[in-house]
Amino acid sequence: MAIPDFQTVFLPLLQTCSDGKEYRLGDVIDTISKHFNLTEEEINERLPSGKQTVIRNRTAWSCTYLKKAGLLESKRPGFFNITEAGLEVLKQNHERINVRFLKQFDGFEEFHKGKKVENTTDDQSTDDRTPDELMDEGYKQIHSNLAEELLDKLRSVDPFFFERIVGRLLSNMGYGEH
């Protein structure tokens, strides 16, 4: 079997988390790989950048999309678990969950609207785009979200801590060196 696209991973990922336990991405990669009967070669196949395996990347994207839909949640960095909404979706015994299905959830719709490219019509959804196209758009969204989150955190820290952060940043950028 070929490596599944990230949407095909949605349902098995939710099913894996149905026990209510907290998981890390690395915890579920083996389970997802076994679910799809991936060969050792497929498990080790890397993205063109060489930085990450394809199955890890697609599972990570699946996790992100399910979090945005409110079916998974992160109570602490690097970990996730299923939500009540996720358990309700599993009770409905869907054969497949895809982006169109996730659009019914408010949290996802907000995320998805933020990703739309100009001149995109409602008929042309992310379901029709390749994972590479989604990753390019996702990178831009993550970069934007990260910048926003970093600014929010910096606004809420102690002024002395903020001063140290700015000092380190300037030092790392080469300012103050002779």
HELIX and SHEET records of a PDB file:
HELIX    1   1 PHE A    6  THR A   16  1                                  11    
HELIX    2   2 CYS A   17  ASP A   19  5                                   3    
HELIX    3   3 LEU A   25  HIS A   35  1                                  11    
HELIX    4   4 GLU A   40  ASN A   44  1                                   5    
HELIX    5   5 VAL A   54  LYS A   68  1                                  15    
HELIX    6   6 GLU A   84  LYS A   91  1                                   8    
HELIX    7   7 VAL A   99  LEU A  102  1                                   4    
HELIX    8   8 ASP A  106  LYS A  115  1                                  10    
HELIX    9   9 THR A  126  ASP A  128  5                                   3    
HELIX   10  10 PRO A  131  SER A  156  1                                  26    
HELIX   11  11 PRO A  159  ASN A  172  1                                  14    
SHEET    1   A 3 TYR A  23  ARG A  24  0                                        
SHEET    2   A 3 PHE A  79  ILE A  82 -1                                        
SHEET    3   A 3 LEU A  72  GLU A  73 -1                                        
END                                                                             
